[in-house]
Amino acid sequence: PEAGFARDMSIHPAQAVEMGLIAFERATLPGVRQLGYDIATNQQGQIGMMQQWLTEWGLMPTGVEPPMAWMPEGTDALVDGLMPGMANAEEINALREAEGEEVDRLFLHLMLYHHLGGIHMAEGILKQSDHPHVTAAAELMLVNQQYEVEVIQDLQRELEAAQE
């Protein structure tokens, strides 16, 4: 399960990095730009850490198992073939093409669900692993992403108030 988690949580955060950079570059609210930057830098670091684990374990960065096979519910956790919380191609394209406050709104919406999916995955590995590095990282991911969910919700309220 640790290898599956590391592999999937290298793919999952890569999408968050992309979305975060879009928000950092083009969001209208300073708080959304800062959140985008924080997410992009933090999750890029997580990707590096998990890729390093796989190298240390003598494993390839990709495996033969389908995404989420390591989770207790297995591939039933996939939503339309995507890991929990992942935006589909249409949603990512909409964010790329958005302008003005629509960037803020879409980013916050997509990132909220993305983080809820990441929280689900971190909880999943904590139920299965006692590897100290993996559990420490998953616990930190839970704390960070739960905090960022609160920040996202605060920013969504701020954006709604600005539109009234």
Backbone hydrogen bonds in HBPLUS format (Angstrom, degrees):
<---DONOR---> <-ACCEPTOR-->    atom                        ^
c    i                          cat <-CA-CA->   ^        H-A-AA   ^      H-
h    n   atom  resd res      DA  || num        DHA   H-A  angle D-A-AA Bond
n    s   type  num  typ     dist DA aas  dist angle  dist       angle   num
A0005-PHE N   A0001-PRO O   2.82 MM   4  6.01 160.0  1.86 151.2 157.0     1
A0006-ALA N   A0002-GLU O   2.91 MM   4  6.11 163.8  1.94 146.7 151.2     2
A0007-ARG N   A0003-ALA O   2.87 MM   4  6.07 159.0  1.91 149.4 155.4     3
A0008-ASP N   A0004-GLY O   2.83 MM   4  5.95 173.5  1.83 154.4 156.7     4
A0009-MET N   A0005-PHE O   2.73 MM   4  5.68 158.1  1.77 151.1 158.4     5
A0010-SER N   A0007-ARG O   3.14 MM   3  5.23 157.0  2.19 102.4 107.7     6
A0011-ILE N   A0008-ASP O   3.12 MM   3  5.22 126.2  2.42  97.1 110.3     7
A0012-HIS N   A0008-ASP O   2.85 MM   4  6.06 177.3  1.85 163.0 163.5     8
A0014-ALA N   A0011-ILE O   3.09 MM   3  5.20 124.9  2.41  98.4 113.2     9
A0015-GLN N   A0012-HIS O   3.24 MM   3  5.78 135.5  2.45 110.5 119.5    10
A0016-ALA N   A0013-PRO O   2.96 MM   3  4.82 111.6  2.44  91.8 109.1    11
A0017-VAL N   A0013-PRO O   2.81 MM   4  6.14 151.9  1.89 156.1 163.8    12
A0018-GLU N   A0014-ALA O   3.11 MM   4  6.40 161.2  2.14 144.4 148.5    13
A0019-MET N   A0015-GLN O   2.95 MM   4  6.23 168.7  1.96 154.2 156.9    14
A0020-GLY N   A0016-ALA O   2.75 MM   4  5.82 157.5  1.80 146.8 154.1    15
A0021-LEU N   A0017-VAL O   2.94 MM   4  6.15 154.8  2.00 151.5 157.0    16
A0022-ILE N   A0018-GLU O   3.13 MM   4  6.43 153.3  2.20 147.0 154.1    17
A0023-ALA N   A0019-MET O   3.00 MM   4  6.31 163.1  2.02 152.8 156.9    18
A0024-PHE N   A0020-GLY O   2.84 MM   4  6.04 158.7  1.88 148.0 154.6    19
A0025-GLU N   A0021-LEU O   3.01 MM   4  6.09 155.9  2.07 144.4 149.8    20
A0026-ARG N   A0022-ILE O   2.91 MM   4  5.98 150.8  2.00 150.9 159.1    21
A0027-ALA N   A0023-ALA O   2.93 MM   4  4.83 158.0  1.98 134.3 135.0    22
A0032-VAL N   A0029-LEU O   3.07 MM   3  5.29 126.3  2.37 103.6 117.0    23
A0033-ARG N   A0029-LEU O   3.06 MM   4  6.42 161.5  2.09 157.2 162.6    24
A0034-GLN N   A0030-PRO O   2.89 MM   4  6.13 160.9  1.93 151.4 156.6    25
A0035-LEU N   A0031-GLY O   2.95 MM   4  6.07 157.6  2.00 139.2 145.7    26
A0036-GLY N   A0032-VAL O   2.86 MM   4  6.05 160.3  1.90 150.0 155.4    27
A0037-TYR N   A0033-ARG O   3.03 MM   4  6.29 158.3  2.08 148.0 153.3    28
A0038-ASP N   A0034-GLN O   2.88 MM   4  6.13 167.5  1.89 154.9 158.3    29
A0039-ILE N   A0035-LEU O   2.86 MM   4  6.01 167.3  1.88 156.5 159.6    30
A0040-ALA N   A0036-GLY O   2.96 MM   4  6.07 165.7  1.98 148.1 152.6    31
A0041-THR N   A0037-TYR O   2.95 MM   4  6.16 170.1  1.96 159.1 161.2    32
A0042-ASN N   A0038-ASP O   2.90 MM   4  5.91 165.4  1.92 150.4 155.5    33
A0043-GLN N   A0039-ILE O   2.90 MM   4  5.79 166.1  1.92 149.9 154.6    34
A0044-GLN N   A0040-ALA O   3.07 MM   4  5.98 145.2  2.20 135.7 144.9    35
A0045-GLY N   A0041-THR O   3.18 MM   4  6.33 153.0  2.25 141.1 147.6    36
A0046-GLN N   A0042-ASN O   3.07 MM   4  6.45 146.4  2.19 141.2 150.8    37
A0047-ILE N   A0043-GLN O   3.00 MM   4  6.25 155.0  2.06 145.1 150.7    38
A0048-GLY N   A0044-GLN O   3.14 MM   4  6.45 161.7  2.18 148.3 152.1    39
A0049-MET N   A0045-GLY O   3.00 MM   4  6.26 156.5  2.06 147.7 154.2    40
A0050-MET N   A0046-GLN O   2.95 MM   4  6.19 165.6  1.97 156.9 159.5    41
A0051-GLN N   A0047-ILE O   2.92 MM   4  6.11 155.7  1.98 152.9 160.1    42
A0052-GLN N   A0048-GLY O   2.96 MM   4  6.10 147.3  2.07 142.1 151.1    43
A0053-TRP N   A0049-MET O   3.00 MM   4  6.40 149.5  2.10 145.2 153.5    44
A0054-LEU N   A0050-MET O   3.16 MM   4  6.44 165.0  2.18 147.6 149.9    45
A0055-THR N   A0051-GLN O   3.07 MM   4  6.34 155.3  2.13 144.2 150.9    46
A0056-GLU N   A0052-GLN O   2.87 MM   4  6.13 165.6  1.89 156.2 159.8    47
A0057-TRP N   A0053-TRP O   2.82 MM   4  6.07 146.0  1.94 152.8 163.4    48
A0059-LEU N   A0054-LEU O   2.81 MM   5  5.02 166.4  1.83 160.8 156.4    49
A0058-GLY N   A0055-THR O   3.02 MM   3  5.10 158.0  2.07 105.7 112.1    50
A0069-ALA N   A0066-PRO O   3.21 MM   3  5.72 155.9  2.27 140.0 138.1    51
A0071-MET N   A0068-MET O   3.05 MM   3  5.38 155.5  2.11 111.4 118.8    52
A0074-GLY N   A0071-MET O   2.85 MM   3  4.72 150.9  1.94 102.7 112.3    53
A0076-ASP N   A0073-GLU O   3.29 MM   3  5.70 146.9  2.41 134.3 133.5    54
A0077-ALA N   A0074-GLY O   3.06 MM   3  6.06 170.1  2.07 127.1 129.8    55
A0078-LEU N   A0075-THR O   3.03 MM   3  5.44 161.9  2.06 111.0 116.7    56
A0079-VAL N   A0082-LEU O   2.76 MM   3  5.13 162.1  1.79 150.9 153.4    57
A0082-LEU N   A0079-VAL O   2.95 MM   3  5.13 164.5  1.98 111.7 116.3    58
A0086-MET N   A0083-MET O   3.05 MM   3  5.67 165.2  2.08 142.8 144.6    59
A0092-ILE N   A0088-ASN O   3.03 MM   4  6.36 161.8  2.06 158.8 164.2    60
A0093-ASN N   A0089-ALA O   2.91 MM   4  6.07 160.9  1.95 148.9 154.5    61
A0094-ALA N   A0090-GLU O   2.95 MM   4  6.16 150.4  2.03 141.8 150.1    62
A0095-LEU N   A0091-GLU O   3.04 MM   4  6.35 152.6  2.12 145.3 152.0    63
A0096-ARG N   A0092-ILE O   2.91 MM   4  6.21 160.1  1.95 152.2 157.9    64
A0097-GLU N   A0093-ASN O   2.97 MM   4  6.14 149.0  2.06 146.9 154.7    65
A0098-ALA N   A0094-ALA O   2.96 MM   4  5.91 119.3  2.34 138.3 152.6    66
A0098-ALA N   A0095-LEU O   3.31 MM   3  5.11 146.2  2.43  95.7 105.2    67
A0102-GLU N   A0099-GLU O   3.17 MM   3  5.64 137.0  2.37 142.1 138.9    68
A0103-VAL N   A0100-GLY O   3.01 MM   3  5.79 149.1  2.11 120.5 127.2    69
A0105-ARG N   A0101-GLU O   2.93 MM   4  6.21 171.2  1.94 157.9 159.1    70
A0106-LEU N   A0102-GLU O   2.92 MM   4  5.92 171.4  1.93 147.0 150.0    71
A0107-PHE N   A0103-VAL O   2.89 MM   4  5.87 165.1  1.91 151.4 156.5    72
A0108-LEU N   A0104-ASP O   2.94 MM   4  6.07 172.0  1.94 156.6 159.1    73
A0109-HIS N   A0105-ARG O   3.02 MM   4  6.16 160.7  2.06 147.8 153.6    74
A0110-LEU N   A0106-LEU O   2.83 MM   4  5.97 176.5  1.83 160.7 161.9    75
A0111-MET N   A0107-PHE O   2.78 MM   4  5.80 161.4  1.82 153.3 159.4    76
A0112-LEU N   A0108-LEU O   2.99 MM   4  5.95 147.8  2.09 139.6 147.3    77
A0113-TYR N   A0109-HIS O   3.41 MM   4  6.74 167.4  2.42 150.7 151.7    78
A0114-HIS N   A0110-LEU O   2.90 MM   4  6.06 149.4  2.00 143.3 153.4    79
A0115-HIS N   A0111-MET O   2.85 MM   4  5.94 164.6  1.87 148.9 151.5    80
A0116-LEU N   A0112-LEU O   3.04 MM   4  6.31 155.8  2.10 146.1 153.2    81
A0117-GLY N   A0113-TYR O   3.02 MM   4  6.23 151.1  2.11 143.1 150.1    82
A0118-GLY N   A0114-HIS O   2.95 MM   4  6.29 153.4  2.02 146.2 154.1    83
A0119-ILE N   A0115-HIS O   2.80 MM   4  6.03 156.1  1.86 154.7 160.6    84
A0120-HIS N   A0116-LEU O   3.10 MM   4  6.28 155.1  2.16 139.8 146.1    85
A0121-MET N   A0117-GLY O   3.03 MM   4  6.35 153.0  2.11 147.0 154.0    86
A0122-ALA N   A0118-GLY O   2.90 MM   4  6.16 159.9  1.94 151.0 156.4    87
A0123-GLU N   A0119-ILE O   2.89 MM   4  6.09 161.3  1.93 152.5 157.7    88
A0124-GLY N   A0120-HIS O   2.96 MM   4  6.14 145.0  2.08 137.9 148.0    89
A0125-ILE N   A0121-MET O   3.08 MM   4  6.46 153.3  2.15 152.2 156.7    90
A0126-LEU N   A0122-ALA O   3.12 MM   4  6.32 154.3  2.19 146.3 153.6    91
A0127-LYS N   A0123-GLU O   3.22 MM   4  6.47 133.4  2.45 140.8 151.4    92
A0128-GLN N   A0125-ILE O   3.00 MM   3  5.16 147.8  2.11 103.6 113.6    93
A0129-SER N   A0125-ILE O   2.89 MM   4  5.79 147.7  2.00 164.6 170.0    94
A0135-THR N   A0131-HIS O   2.87 MM   4  6.01 174.1  1.88 171.2 172.9    95
A0136-ALA N   A0132-PRO O   3.02 MM   4  5.94 155.8  2.08 138.7 145.9    96
A0137-ALA N   A0133-HIS O   3.02 MM   4  6.10 159.1  2.06 142.1 148.0    97
A0138-ALA N   A0134-VAL O   2.88 MM   4  6.08 162.1  1.91 151.1 156.5    98
A0139-GLU N   A0135-THR O   2.90 MM   4  6.00 159.0  1.95 146.8 152.3    99
A0140-LEU N   A0136-ALA O   3.03 MM   4  6.22 155.7  2.09 143.9 150.5   100
A0141-MET N   A0137-ALA O   2.83 MM   4  6.10 156.1  1.89 150.4 157.6   101
A0142-LEU N   A0138-ALA O   2.93 MM   4  6.19 156.7  1.99 147.1 153.0   102
A0143-VAL N   A0139-GLU O   3.08 MM   4  6.37 166.3  2.10 150.4 152.8   103
A0144-ASN N   A0140-LEU O   2.89 MM   4  6.08 173.5  1.89 157.3 159.4   104
A0145-GLN N   A0141-MET O   2.80 MM   4  5.82 169.0  1.82 154.0 157.8   105
A0146-GLN N   A0142-LEU O   2.87 MM   4  5.85 156.1  1.93 148.3 155.3   106
A0147-TYR N   A0143-VAL O   3.03 MM   4  6.14 156.0  2.09 144.4 151.1   107
A0148-GLU N   A0144-ASN O   2.85 MM   4  6.12 159.5  1.89 148.2 154.6   108
A0149-VAL N   A0145-GLN O   2.86 MM   4  6.02 140.3  2.02 140.0 150.1   109
A0150-GLU N   A0146-GLN O   3.32 MM   4  6.63 152.3  2.41 140.5 146.0   110
A0150-GLU N   A0147-TYR O   3.04 MM   3  5.26 118.5  2.44 100.0 114.3   111
A0151-VAL N   A0147-TYR O   3.03 MM   4  6.45 152.9  2.11 146.4 154.6   112
A0152-ILE N   A0148-GLU O   2.79 MM   4  5.98 159.6  1.83 148.2 153.6   113
A0153-GLN N   A0149-VAL O   2.96 MM   4  6.21 161.0  2.00 148.2 153.0   114
A0154-ASP N   A0150-GLU O   2.95 MM   4  6.21 153.7  2.02 146.9 154.2   115
A0155-LEU N   A0151-VAL O   2.87 MM   4  6.14 158.8  1.91 152.7 158.6   116
A0156-GLN N   A0152-ILE O   2.81 MM   4  6.08 148.8  1.91 150.0 159.4   117
A0157-ARG N   A0153-GLN O   3.08 MM   4  6.32 153.8  2.15 142.2 148.4   118
A0158-GLU N   A0154-ASP O   2.96 MM   4  6.26 154.0  2.02 145.7 153.4   119
A0159-LEU N   A0155-LEU O   2.88 MM   4  6.06 157.8  1.93 147.9 153.4   120
A0160-GLU N   A0156-GLN O   2.94 MM   4  6.17 157.1  2.00 146.0 152.3   121
A0161-ALA N   A0157-ARG O   2.91 MM   4  6.11 159.2  1.96 149.5 155.2   122
A0162-ALA N   A0158-GLU O   2.99 MM   4  6.21 150.1  2.08 144.7 152.7   123
A0163-GLN N   A0159-LEU O   3.18 MM   4  6.38 132.5  2.41 138.3 150.0   124
A0163-GLN N   A0160-GLU O   3.13 MM   3  5.17 134.0  2.36  96.1 108.7   125
A0164-GLU N   A0161-ALA O   3.28 MM   3  5.33 152.7  2.36  99.4 107.2   126
